[in-house]
């Protein structure tokens, strides 16, 4: 899924060019207006992974994340860092 932004005429031209270049991989579907807003809102909200989403809530393995990402996640969730053993 790609998102093209900018002046409408330019976005339309770029979308057509991308569709042509990517045609060996399948047919491109171009979403406009309400459909585009809906799908990008879903991506922003991580809707498929939300508790009632199609994929259900997925746990995150903190050990798999970089130290910086772990810190941001912990701060964002108000979690405390476990005591070192």
PyMOL Python script that loads the backbone (N, CA, C, O; Angstrom):
from pymol import cmd

cmd.read_pdbstr("""\
ATOM      1  N   UNK A   1       0.855  -1.152   0.000  1.00  0.00           N
ATOM      2  CA  UNK A   1       0.000   0.000   0.000  1.00  0.00           C
ATOM      3  C   UNK A   1       0.907   1.221   0.000  1.00  0.00           C
ATOM      4  O   UNK A   1       1.829   1.336   0.807  1.00  0.00           O
ATOM      5  N   UNK A   2       0.625   2.116  -0.912  1.00  0.00           N
ATOM      6  CA  UNK A   2       1.392   3.350  -1.034  1.00  0.00           C
ATOM      7  C   UNK A   2       0.455   4.531  -0.879  1.00  0.00           C
ATOM      8  O   UNK A   2      -0.720   4.450  -1.237  1.00  0.00           O
ATOM      9  N   UNK A   3       0.964   5.610  -0.355  1.00  0.00           N
ATOM     10  CA  UNK A   3       0.168   6.833  -0.207  1.00  0.00           C
ATOM     11  C   UNK A   3       0.868   7.937  -0.977  1.00  0.00           C
ATOM     12  O   UNK A   3       2.036   8.240  -0.729  1.00  0.00           O
ATOM     13  N   UNK A   4       0.148   8.533  -1.910  1.00  0.00           N
ATOM     14  CA  UNK A   4       0.686   9.643  -2.685  1.00  0.00           C
ATOM     15  C   UNK A   4      -0.017  10.912  -2.243  1.00  0.00           C
ATOM     16  O   UNK A   4      -1.241  10.940  -2.115  1.00  0.00           O
ATOM     17  N   UNK A   5       0.751  11.950  -2.012  1.00  0.00           N
ATOM     18  CA  UNK A   5       0.203  13.225  -1.582  1.00  0.00           C
ATOM     19  C   UNK A   5       0.711  14.316  -2.500  1.00  0.00           C
ATOM     20  O   UNK A   5       1.656  14.119  -3.265  1.00  0.00           O
ATOM     21  N   UNK A   6       0.077  15.457  -2.414  1.00  0.00           N
ATOM     22  CA  UNK A   6       0.523  16.614  -3.180  1.00  0.00           C
ATOM     23  C   UNK A   6      -0.588  17.142  -4.061  1.00  0.00           C
ATOM     24  O   UNK A   6      -1.762  16.832  -3.855  1.00  0.00           O
ATOM     25  N   UNK A   7      -0.214  17.932  -5.032  1.00  0.00           N
ATOM     26  CA  UNK A   7      -1.168  18.517  -5.970  1.00  0.00           C
ATOM     27  C   UNK A   7      -1.878  17.376  -6.695  1.00  0.00           C
ATOM     28  O   UNK A   7      -1.241  16.421  -7.140  1.00  0.00           O
ATOM     29  N   UNK A   8      -3.199  17.482  -6.809  1.00  0.00           N
ATOM     30  CA  UNK A   8      -4.014  16.393  -7.361  1.00  0.00           C
ATOM     31  C   UNK A   8      -3.519  15.916  -8.726  1.00  0.00           C
ATOM     32  O   UNK A   8      -3.393  14.711  -8.946  1.00  0.00           O
ATOM     33  N   UNK A   9      -3.240  16.827  -9.632  1.00  0.00           N
ATOM     34  CA  UNK A   9      -2.796  16.433 -10.970  1.00  0.00           C
ATOM     35  C   UNK A   9      -1.481  15.660 -10.912  1.00  0.00           C
ATOM     36  O   UNK A   9      -1.286  14.701 -11.659  1.00  0.00           O
ATOM     37  N   UNK A  10      -0.591  16.073 -10.034  1.00  0.00           N
ATOM     38  CA  UNK A  10       0.688  15.386  -9.877  1.00  0.00           C
ATOM     39  C   UNK A  10       0.489  13.996  -9.278  1.00  0.00           C
ATOM     40  O   UNK A  10       1.106  13.026  -9.721  1.00  0.00           O
ATOM     41  N   UNK A  11      -0.379  13.907  -8.264  1.00  0.00           N
ATOM     42  CA  UNK A  11      -0.640  12.612  -7.627  1.00  0.00           C
ATOM     43  C   UNK A  11      -1.267  11.632  -8.612  1.00  0.00           C
ATOM     44  O   UNK A  11      -0.917  10.452  -8.621  1.00  0.00           O
ATOM     45  N   UNK A  12      -2.182  12.109  -9.431  1.00  0.00           N
ATOM     46  CA  UNK A  12      -2.818  11.255 -10.441  1.00  0.00           C
ATOM     47  C   UNK A  12      -1.771  10.756 -11.429  1.00  0.00           C
ATOM     48  O   UNK A  12      -1.763   9.577 -11.782  1.00  0.00           O
ATOM     49  N   UNK A  13      -0.898  11.636 -11.873  1.00  0.00           N
ATOM     50  CA  UNK A  13       0.166  11.250 -12.820  1.00  0.00           C
ATOM     51  C   UNK A  13       1.110  10.220 -12.189  1.00  0.00           C
ATOM     52  O   UNK A  13       1.457   9.222 -12.822  1.00  0.00           O
ATOM     53  N   UNK A  14       1.519  10.463 -10.953  1.00  0.00           N
ATOM     54  CA  UNK A  14       2.424   9.534 -10.276  1.00  0.00           C
ATOM     55  C   UNK A  14       1.747   8.188 -10.024  1.00  0.00           C
ATOM     56  O   UNK A  14       2.389   7.142 -10.128  1.00  0.00           O
ATOM     57  N   UNK A  15       0.473   8.209  -9.699  1.00  0.00           N
ATOM     58  CA  UNK A  15      -0.267   6.958  -9.467  1.00  0.00           C
ATOM     59  C   UNK A  15      -0.317   6.127 -10.742  1.00  0.00           C
ATOM     60  O   UNK A  15      -0.125   4.912 -10.700  1.00  0.00           O
ATOM     61  N   UNK A  16      -0.572   6.773 -11.869  1.00  0.00           N
ATOM     62  CA  UNK A  16      -0.616   6.058 -13.145  1.00  0.00           C
ATOM     63  C   UNK A  16       0.755   5.482 -13.497  1.00  0.00           C
ATOM     64  O   UNK A  16       0.858   4.355 -13.980  1.00  0.00           O
ATOM     65  N   UNK A  17       1.803   6.265 -13.251  1.00  0.00           N
ATOM     66  CA  UNK A  17       3.157   5.789 -13.547  1.00  0.00           C
ATOM     67  C   UNK A  17       3.523   4.609 -12.645  1.00  0.00           C
ATOM     68  O   UNK A  17       4.110   3.633 -13.113  1.00  0.00           O
ATOM     69  N   UNK A  18       3.184   4.691 -11.357  1.00  0.00           N
ATOM     70  CA  UNK A  18       3.461   3.582 -10.440  1.00  0.00           C
ATOM     71  C   UNK A  18       2.671   2.340 -10.821  1.00  0.00           C
ATOM     72  O   UNK A  18       3.204   1.231 -10.776  1.00  0.00           O
ATOM     73  N   UNK A  19       1.411   2.510 -11.194  1.00  0.00           N
ATOM     74  CA  UNK A  19       0.578   1.376 -11.596  1.00  0.00           C
ATOM     75  C   UNK A  19       1.203   0.660 -12.792  1.00  0.00           C
ATOM     76  O   UNK A  19       1.196  -0.569 -12.859  1.00  0.00           O
ATOM     77  N   UNK A  20       1.736   1.423 -13.720  1.00  0.00           N
ATOM     78  CA  UNK A  20       2.370   0.833 -14.905  1.00  0.00           C
ATOM     79  C   UNK A  20       3.646   0.072 -14.518  1.00  0.00           C
ATOM     80  O   UNK A  20       3.859  -1.060 -14.953  1.00  0.00           O
ATOM     81  N   UNK A  21       4.476   0.696 -13.709  1.00  0.00           N
ATOM     82  CA  UNK A  21       5.740   0.073 -13.301  1.00  0.00           C
ATOM     83  C   UNK A  21       5.492  -1.186 -12.466  1.00  0.00           C
ATOM     84  O   UNK A  21       6.218  -2.171 -12.596  1.00  0.00           O
ATOM     85  N   UNK A  22       4.481  -1.152 -11.623  1.00  0.00           N
ATOM     86  CA  UNK A  22       4.210  -2.282 -10.730  1.00  0.00           C
ATOM     87  C   UNK A  22       3.265  -3.316 -11.328  1.00  0.00           C
ATOM     88  O   UNK A  22       2.949  -4.310 -10.672  1.00  0.00           O
ATOM     89  N   UNK A  23       2.809  -3.103 -12.554  1.00  0.00           N
ATOM     90  CA  UNK A  23       1.844  -4.019 -13.181  1.00  0.00           C
ATOM     91  C   UNK A  23       2.301  -5.475 -13.257  1.00  0.00           C
ATOM     92  O   UNK A  23       1.449  -6.362 -13.215  1.00  0.00           O
ATOM     93  N   UNK A  24       3.608  -5.773 -13.367  1.00  0.00           N
ATOM     94  CA  UNK A  24       3.999  -7.182 -13.357  1.00  0.00           C
ATOM     95  C   UNK A  24       3.644  -7.897 -12.044  1.00  0.00           C
ATOM     96  O   UNK A  24       3.600  -9.126 -11.999  1.00  0.00           O
ATOM     97  N   UNK A  25       3.394  -7.130 -10.988  1.00  0.00           N
ATOM     98  CA  UNK A  25       3.084  -7.712  -9.688  1.00  0.00           C
ATOM     99  C   UNK A  25       1.581  -7.779  -9.413  1.00  0.00           C
ATOM    100  O   UNK A  25       1.155  -8.301  -8.383  1.00  0.00           O
ATOM    101  N   UNK A  26       0.795  -7.253 -10.328  1.00  0.00           N
ATOM    102  CA  UNK A  26      -0.661  -7.285 -10.163  1.00  0.00           C
ATOM    103  C   UNK A  26      -1.277  -5.948 -10.522  1.00  0.00           C
ATOM    104  O   UNK A  26      -0.579  -4.984 -10.834  1.00  0.00           O
ATOM    105  N   UNK A  27      -2.579  -5.910 -10.474  1.00  0.00           N
ATOM    106  CA  UNK A  27      -3.322  -4.699 -10.813  1.00  0.00           C
ATOM    107  C   UNK A  27      -3.360  -3.752  -9.620  1.00  0.00           C
ATOM    108  O   UNK A  27      -3.642  -4.163  -8.494  1.00  0.00           O
ATOM    109  N   UNK A  28      -3.078  -2.504  -9.877  1.00  0.00           N
ATOM    110  CA  UNK A  28      -3.117  -1.486  -8.821  1.00  0.00           C
ATOM    111  C   UNK A  28      -4.558  -1.051  -8.594  1.00  0.00           C
ATOM    112  O   UNK A  28      -5.338  -0.910  -9.536  1.00  0.00           O
ATOM    113  N   UNK A  29      -4.888  -0.846  -7.355  1.00  0.00           N
ATOM    114  CA  UNK A  29      -6.200  -0.308  -6.999  1.00  0.00           C
ATOM    115  C   UNK A  29      -5.978   1.060  -6.397  1.00  0.00           C
ATOM    116  O   UNK A  29      -5.212   1.207  -5.444  1.00  0.00           O
ATOM    117  N   UNK A  30      -6.634   2.052  -6.939  1.00  0.00           N
ATOM    118  CA  UNK A  30      -6.463   3.415  -6.459  1.00  0.00           C
ATOM    119  C   UNK A  30      -7.680   3.796  -5.629  1.00  0.00           C
ATOM    120  O   UNK A  30      -8.812   3.777  -6.112  1.00  0.00           O
ATOM    121  N   UNK A  31      -7.426   4.139  -4.380  1.00  0.00           N
ATOM    122  CA  UNK A  31      -8.489   4.561  -3.473  1.00  0.00           C
ATOM    123  C   UNK A  31      -8.502   6.077  -3.420  1.00  0.00           C
ATOM    124  O   UNK A  31      -7.455   6.711  -3.291  1.00  0.00           O
ATOM    125  N   UNK A  32      -9.667   6.644  -3.517  1.00  0.00           N
ATOM    126  CA  UNK A  32      -9.778   8.092  -3.458  1.00  0.00           C
ATOM    127  C   UNK A  32     -10.723   8.505  -2.351  1.00  0.00           C
ATOM    128  O   UNK A  32     -11.561   7.721  -1.904  1.00  0.00           O
ATOM    129  N   UNK A  33     -10.584   9.716  -1.925  1.00  0.00           N
ATOM    130  CA  UNK A  33     -11.472  10.386  -0.987  1.00  0.00           C
ATOM    131  C   UNK A  33     -11.824   9.544   0.236  1.00  0.00           C
ATOM    132  O   UNK A  33     -10.936   9.177   1.005  1.00  0.00           O
ATOM    133  N   UNK A  34     -13.102   9.235   0.425  1.00  0.00           N
ATOM    134  CA  UNK A  34     -13.571   8.584   1.658  1.00  0.00           C
ATOM    135  C   UNK A  34     -12.901   7.234   1.889  1.00  0.00           C
ATOM    136  O   UNK A  34     -12.533   6.915   3.019  1.00  0.00           O
ATOM    137  N   UNK A  35     -12.739   6.440   0.837  1.00  0.00           N
ATOM    138  CA  UNK A  35     -12.114   5.121   0.994  1.00  0.00           C
ATOM    139  C   UNK A  35     -10.658   5.263   1.437  1.00  0.00           C
ATOM    140  O   UNK A  35     -10.181   4.491   2.269  1.00  0.00           O
ATOM    141  N   UNK A  36      -9.962   6.240   0.887  1.00  0.00           N
ATOM    142  CA  UNK A  36      -8.576   6.481   1.270  1.00  0.00           C
ATOM    143  C   UNK A  36      -8.480   6.941   2.720  1.00  0.00           C
ATOM    144  O   UNK A  36      -7.633   6.465   3.476  1.00  0.00           O
ATOM    145  N   UNK A  37      -9.350   7.865   3.100  1.00  0.00           N
ATOM    146  CA  UNK A  37      -9.358   8.358   4.483  1.00  0.00           C
ATOM    147  C   UNK A  37      -9.625   7.210   5.440  1.00  0.00           C
ATOM    148  O   UNK A  37      -8.976   7.105   6.481  1.00  0.00           O
ATOM    149  N   UNK A  38     -10.576   6.346   5.097  1.00  0.00           N
ATOM    150  CA  UNK A  38     -10.936   5.228   5.975  1.00  0.00           C
ATOM    151  C   UNK A  38      -9.772   4.265   6.162  1.00  0.00           C
ATOM    152  O   UNK A  38      -9.481   3.865   7.289  1.00  0.00           O
ATOM    153  N   UNK A  39      -9.107   3.891   5.085  1.00  0.00           N
ATOM    154  CA  UNK A  39      -8.026   2.903   5.213  1.00  0.00           C
ATOM    155  C   UNK A  39      -6.824   3.494   5.934  1.00  0.00           C
ATOM    156  O   UNK A  39      -6.192   2.801   6.732  1.00  0.00           O
ATOM    157  N   UNK A  40      -6.489   4.759   5.676  1.00  0.00           N
ATOM    158  CA  UNK A  40      -5.339   5.351   6.354  1.00  0.00           C
ATOM    159  C   UNK A  40      -5.642   5.625   7.821  1.00  0.00           C
ATOM    160  O   UNK A  40      -4.731   5.606   8.649  1.00  0.00           O
ATOM    161  N   UNK A  41      -6.898   5.880   8.155  1.00  0.00           N
ATOM    162  CA  UNK A  41      -7.285   6.009   9.568  1.00  0.00           C
ATOM    163  C   UNK A  41      -7.116   4.675  10.268  1.00  0.00           C
ATOM    164  O   UNK A  41      -6.678   4.619  11.417  1.00  0.00           O
ATOM    165  N   UNK A  42      -7.466   3.598   9.572  1.00  0.00           N
ATOM    166  CA  UNK A  42      -7.309   2.250  10.124  1.00  0.00           C
ATOM    167  C   UNK A  42      -5.837   1.932  10.363  1.00  0.00           C
ATOM    168  O   UNK A  42      -5.484   1.331  11.378  1.00  0.00           O
ATOM    169  N   UNK A  43      -4.978   2.336   9.427  1.00  0.00           N
ATOM    170  CA  UNK A  43      -3.538   2.125   9.584  1.00  0.00           C
ATOM    171  C   UNK A  43      -3.028   2.940  10.772  1.00  0.00           C
ATOM    172  O   UNK A  43      -2.278   2.430  11.603  1.00  0.00           O
ATOM    173  N   UNK A  44      -3.431   4.189  10.848  1.00  0.00           N
ATOM    174  CA  UNK A  44      -3.008   5.056  11.953  1.00  0.00           C
ATOM    175  C   UNK A  44      -3.401   4.474  13.301  1.00  0.00           C
ATOM    176  O   UNK A  44      -2.624   4.503  14.255  1.00  0.00           O
ATOM    177  N   UNK A  45      -4.621   3.946  13.368  1.00  0.00           N
ATOM    178  CA  UNK A  45      -5.150   3.425  14.624  1.00  0.00           C
ATOM    179  C   UNK A  45      -4.772   1.970  14.878  1.00  0.00           C
ATOM    180  O   UNK A  45      -5.153   1.403  15.902  1.00  0.00           O
ATOM    181  N   UNK A  46      -4.026   1.357  13.959  1.00  0.00           N
ATOM    182  CA  UNK A  46      -3.617  -0.037  14.044  1.00  0.00           C
ATOM    183  C   UNK A  46      -4.860  -0.910  14.287  1.00  0.00           C
ATOM    184  O   UNK A  46      -4.826  -1.860  15.069  1.00  0.00           O
ATOM    185  N   UNK A  47      -5.937  -0.569  13.606  1.00  0.00           N
ATOM    186  CA  UNK A  47      -7.245  -1.205  13.827  1.00  0.00           C
ATOM    187  C   UNK A  47      -7.237  -2.729  13.700  1.00  0.00           C
ATOM    188  O   UNK A  47      -7.876  -3.391  14.518  1.00  0.00           O
ATOM    189  N   UNK A  48      -6.549  -3.319  12.722  1.00  0.00           N
ATOM    190  CA  UNK A  48      -6.592  -4.788  12.637  1.00  0.00           C
ATOM    191  C   UNK A  48      -6.008  -5.477  13.870  1.00  0.00           C
ATOM    192  O   UNK A  48      -6.346  -6.626  14.153  1.00  0.00           O
ATOM    193  N   UNK A  49      -5.135  -4.786  14.602  1.00  0.00           N
ATOM    194  CA  UNK A  49      -4.492  -5.381  15.770  1.00  0.00           C
ATOM    195  C   UNK A  49      -5.126  -4.942  17.086  1.00  0.00           C
ATOM    196  O   UNK A  49      -4.718  -5.405  18.151  1.00  0.00           O
ATOM    197  N   UNK A  50      -6.105  -4.067  17.028  1.00  0.00           N
ATOM    198  CA  UNK A  50      -6.793  -3.628  18.241  1.00  0.00           C
ATOM    199  C   UNK A  50      -7.549  -4.813  18.833  1.00  0.00           C
ATOM    200  O   UNK A  50      -7.785  -5.805  18.143  1.00  0.00           O
ATOM    201  N   UNK A  51      -7.924  -4.717  20.087  1.00  0.00           N
ATOM    202  CA  UNK A  51      -8.551  -5.838  20.804  1.00  0.00           C
ATOM    203  C   UNK A  51      -9.741  -6.424  20.058  1.00  0.00           C
ATOM    204  O   UNK A  51      -9.942  -7.638  20.107  1.00  0.00           O
ATOM    205  N   UNK A  52     -10.527  -5.620  19.377  1.00  0.00           N
ATOM    206  CA  UNK A  52     -11.687  -6.134  18.657  1.00  0.00           C
ATOM    207  C   UNK A  52     -11.456  -6.161  17.150  1.00  0.00           C
ATOM    208  O   UNK A  52     -12.402  -6.347  16.385  1.00  0.00           O
ATOM    209  N   UNK A  53     -10.214  -5.977  16.716  1.00  0.00           N
ATOM    210  CA  UNK A  53      -9.893  -5.990  15.301  1.00  0.00           C
ATOM    211  C   UNK A  53      -9.835  -7.401  14.748  1.00  0.00           C
ATOM    212  O   UNK A  53      -9.896  -8.376  15.497  1.00  0.00           O
ATOM    213  N   UNK A  54      -9.719  -7.502  13.456  1.00  0.00           N
ATOM    214  CA  UNK A  54      -9.726  -8.792  12.772  1.00  0.00           C
ATOM    215  C   UNK A  54      -8.585  -9.710  13.232  1.00  0.00           C
ATOM    216  O   UNK A  54      -8.745 -10.931  13.240  1.00  0.00           O
ATOM    217  N   UNK A  55      -7.460  -9.149  13.607  1.00  0.00           N
ATOM    218  CA  UNK A  55      -6.303  -9.952  14.004  1.00  0.00           C
ATOM    219  C   UNK A  55      -6.155 -10.052  15.512  1.00  0.00           C
ATOM    220  O   UNK A  55      -5.262 -10.747  15.995  1.00  0.00           O
ATOM    221  N   UNK A  56      -7.008  -9.377  16.261  1.00  0.00           N
ATOM    222  CA  UNK A  56      -6.932  -9.417  17.722  1.00  0.00           C
ATOM    223  C   UNK A  56      -5.709  -8.694  18.238  1.00  0.00           C
ATOM    224  O   UNK A  56      -4.846  -8.283  17.462  1.00  0.00           O
ATOM    225  N   UNK A  57      -5.636  -8.542  19.526  1.00  0.00           N
ATOM    226  CA  UNK A  57      -4.500  -7.865  20.144  1.00  0.00           C
ATOM    227  C   UNK A  57      -3.273  -8.761  20.067  1.00  0.00           C
ATOM    228  O   UNK A  57      -3.348  -9.948  20.385  1.00  0.00           O
ATOM    229  N   UNK A  58      -2.165  -8.209  19.655  1.00  0.00           N
ATOM    230  CA  UNK A  58      -0.916  -8.957  19.569  1.00  0.00           C
ATOM    231  C   UNK A  58       0.020  -8.469  20.654  1.00  0.00           C
ATOM    232  O   UNK A  58       0.235  -7.265  20.790  1.00  0.00           O
ATOM    233  N   UNK A  59       0.578  -9.379  21.424  1.00  0.00           N
ATOM    234  CA  UNK A  59       1.564  -8.947  22.431  1.00  0.00           C
ATOM    235  C   UNK A  59       2.863  -8.533  21.743  1.00  0.00           C
ATOM    236  O   UNK A  59       3.184  -9.012  20.656  1.00  0.00           O
ATOM    237  N   UNK A  60       3.585  -7.660  22.377  1.00  0.00           N
ATOM    238  CA  UNK A  60       4.868  -7.210  21.836  1.00  0.00           C
ATOM    239  C   UNK A  60       5.971  -7.755  22.725  1.00  0.00           C
ATOM    240  O   UNK A  60       5.924  -7.605  23.946  1.00  0.00           O
ATOM    241  N   UNK A  61       6.950  -8.377  22.121  1.00  0.00           N
ATOM    242  CA  UNK A  61       8.089  -8.914  22.857  1.00  0.00           C
ATOM    243  C   UNK A  61       9.093  -7.784  23.070  1.00  0.00           C
ATOM    244  O   UNK A  61       9.791  -7.385  22.138  1.00  0.00           O
ATOM    245  N   UNK A  62       9.163  -7.274  24.288  1.00  0.00           N
ATOM    246  CA  UNK A  62      10.053  -6.146  24.574  1.00  0.00           C
ATOM    247  C   UNK A  62      11.509  -6.489  24.310  1.00  0.00           C
ATOM    248  O   UNK A  62      12.291  -5.609  23.950  1.00  0.00           O
ATOM    249  N   UNK A  63      11.892  -7.760  24.482  1.00  0.00           N
ATOM    250  CA  UNK A  63      13.282  -8.151  24.240  1.00  0.00           C
ATOM    251  C   UNK A  63      13.639  -8.064  22.761  1.00  0.00           C
ATOM    252  O   UNK A  63      14.815  -7.996  22.404  1.00  0.00           O
ATOM    253  N   UNK A  64      12.612  -8.067  21.896  1.00  0.00           N
ATOM    254  CA  UNK A  64      12.848  -8.014  20.454  1.00  0.00           C
ATOM    255  C   UNK A  64      13.015  -6.588  19.956  1.00  0.00           C
ATOM    256  O   UNK A  64      13.411  -6.379  18.809  1.00  0.00           O
ATOM    257  N   UNK A  65      12.722  -5.614  20.790  1.00  0.00           N
ATOM    258  CA  UNK A  65      12.789  -4.213  20.398  1.00  0.00           C
ATOM    259  C   UNK A  65      14.120  -3.609  20.810  1.00  0.00           C
ATOM    260  O   UNK A  65      14.763  -4.083  21.746  1.00  0.00           O
ATOM    261  N   UNK A  66      14.527  -2.564  20.110  1.00  0.00           N
ATOM    262  CA  UNK A  66      15.753  -1.873  20.501  1.00  0.00           C
ATOM    263  C   UNK A  66      15.525  -1.179  21.834  1.00  0.00           C
ATOM    264  O   UNK A  66      14.385  -0.955  22.239  1.00  0.00           O
ATOM    265  N   UNK A  67      16.602  -0.845  22.508  1.00  0.00           N
ATOM    266  CA  UNK A  67      16.506  -0.199  23.823  1.00  0.00           C
ATOM    267  C   UNK A  67      15.717   1.105  23.735  1.00  0.00           C
ATOM    268  O   UNK A  67      14.918   1.402  24.623  1.00  0.00           O
ATOM    269  N   UNK A  68      15.930   1.873  22.692  1.00  0.00           N
ATOM    270  CA  UNK A  68      15.213   3.142  22.537  1.00  0.00           C
ATOM    271  C   UNK A  68      13.723   2.933  22.363  1.00  0.00           C
ATOM    272  O   UNK A  68      12.917   3.646  22.960  1.00  0.00           O
ATOM    273  N   UNK A  69      13.351   1.957  21.545  1.00  0.00           N
ATOM    274  CA  UNK A  69      11.937   1.662  21.325  1.00  0.00           C
ATOM    275  C   UNK A  69      11.316   1.120  22.599  1.00  0.00           C
ATOM    276  O   UNK A  69      10.196   1.495  22.947  1.00  0.00           O
ATOM    277  N   UNK A  70      12.028   0.240  23.306  1.00  0.00           N
ATOM    278  CA  UNK A  70      11.505  -0.289  24.575  1.00  0.00           C
ATOM    279  C   UNK A  70      11.203   0.839  25.545  1.00  0.00           C
ATOM    280  O   UNK A  70      10.161   0.836  26.201  1.00  0.00           O
ATOM    281  N   UNK A  71      12.110   1.805  25.638  1.00  0.00           N
ATOM    282  CA  UNK A  71      11.904   2.932  26.545  1.00  0.00           C
ATOM    283  C   UNK A  71      10.683   3.750  26.160  1.00  0.00           C
ATOM    284  O   UNK A  71       9.905   4.144  27.028  1.00  0.00           O
ATOM    285  N   UNK A  72      10.507   4.009  24.875  1.00  0.00           N
ATOM    286  CA  UNK A  72       9.343   4.774  24.424  1.00  0.00           C
ATOM    287  C   UNK A  72       8.055   4.022  24.713  1.00  0.00           C
ATOM    288  O   UNK A  72       7.072   4.623  25.146  1.00  0.00           O
ATOM    289  N   UNK A  73       8.048   2.718  24.479  1.00  0.00           N
ATOM    290  CA  UNK A  73       6.851   1.909  24.736  1.00  0.00           C
ATOM    291  C   UNK A  73       6.541   1.919  26.219  1.00  0.00           C
ATOM    292  O   UNK A  73       5.392   2.114  26.614  1.00  0.00           O
ATOM    293  N   UNK A  74       7.550   1.712  27.036  1.00  0.00           N
ATOM    294  CA  UNK A  74       7.330   1.684  28.492  1.00  0.00           C
ATOM    295  C   UNK A  74       6.803   3.023  28.993  1.00  0.00           C
ATOM    296  O   UNK A  74       5.861   3.065  29.785  1.00  0.00           O
ATOM    297  N   UNK A  75       7.408   4.113  28.533  1.00  0.00           N
ATOM    298  CA  UNK A  75       6.940   5.437  28.960  1.00  0.00           C
ATOM    299  C   UNK A  75       5.523   5.682  28.476  1.00  0.00           C
ATOM    300  O   UNK A  75       4.695   6.217  29.213  1.00  0.00           O
ATOM    301  N   UNK A  76       5.238   5.290  27.228  1.00  0.00           N
ATOM    302  CA  UNK A  76       3.909   5.482  26.665  1.00  0.00           C
ATOM    303  C   UNK A  76       2.847   4.691  27.392  1.00  0.00           C
ATOM    304  O   UNK A  76       1.701   5.130  27.482  1.00  0.00           O
ATOM    305  N   UNK A  77       3.206   3.539  27.910  1.00  0.00           N
ATOM    306  CA  UNK A  77       2.252   2.693  28.624  1.00  0.00           C
ATOM    307  C   UNK A  77       2.282   2.938  30.119  1.00  0.00           C
ATOM    308  O   UNK A  77       1.497   2.348  30.861  1.00  0.00           O
ATOM    309  N   UNK A  78       3.181   3.803  30.570  1.00  0.00           N
ATOM    310  CA  UNK A  78       3.291   4.084  32.001  1.00  0.00           C
ATOM    311  C   UNK A  78       3.880   2.898  32.754  1.00  0.00           C
ATOM    312  O   UNK A  78       3.669   2.758  33.959  1.00  0.00           O
ATOM    313  N   UNK A  79       4.616   2.048  32.050  1.00  0.00           N
ATOM    314  CA  UNK A  79       5.186   0.861  32.680  1.00  0.00           C
ATOM    315  C   UNK A  79       6.481   1.199  33.386  1.00  0.00           C
ATOM    316  O   UNK A  79       7.184   2.142  33.023  1.00  0.00           O
ATOM    317  N   UNK A  80       6.778   0.413  34.397  1.00  0.00           N
ATOM    318  CA  UNK A  80       8.036   0.556  35.109  1.00  0.00           C
ATOM    319  C   UNK A  80       9.025  -0.482  34.571  1.00  0.00           C
ATOM    320  O   UNK A  80       8.634  -1.579  34.172  1.00  0.00           O
ATOM    321  N   UNK A  81      10.290  -0.125  34.567  1.00  0.00           N
ATOM    322  CA  UNK A  81      11.319  -1.051  34.153  1.00  0.00           C
ATOM    323  C   UNK A  81      11.544  -2.072  35.267  1.00  0.00           C
ATOM    324  O   UNK A  81      11.725  -1.687  36.422  1.00  0.00           O
ATOM    325  N   UNK A  82      11.535  -3.367  34.940  1.00  0.00           N
ATOM    326  CA  UNK A  82      11.757  -4.379  35.983  1.00  0.00           C
ATOM    327  C   UNK A  82      13.131  -4.205  36.633  1.00  0.00           C
ATOM    328  O   UNK A  82      14.087  -3.770  35.991  1.00  0.00           O
ATOM    329  N   UNK A  83      13.207  -4.544  37.882  1.00  0.00           N
ATOM    330  CA  UNK A  83      14.479  -4.454  38.600  1.00  0.00           C
ATOM    331  C   UNK A  83      15.468  -5.450  38.009  1.00  0.00           C
ATOM    332  O   UNK A  83      15.104  -6.572  37.656  1.00  0.00           O
ATOM    333  N   UNK A  84      16.705  -5.029  37.909  1.00  0.00           N
ATOM    334  CA  UNK A  84      17.759  -5.915  37.401  1.00  0.00           C
ATOM    335  C   UNK A  84      17.975  -7.059  38.369  1.00  0.00           C
ATOM    336  O   UNK A  84      17.915  -6.876  39.585  1.00  0.00           O
ATOM    337  N   UNK A  85      18.223  -8.230  37.832  1.00  0.00           N
ATOM    338  CA  UNK A  85      18.477  -9.402  38.699  1.00  0.00           C
ATOM    339  C   UNK A  85      19.945  -9.722  38.723  1.00  0.00           C
ATOM    340  O   UNK A  85      20.360 -10.669  39.392  1.00  0.00           O
TER     341      UNK A  85
END
""", "prot")
cmd.dss("prot")
cmd.show_as("cartoon", "prot")
cmd.util.cbc("prot")
cmd.orient("prot")
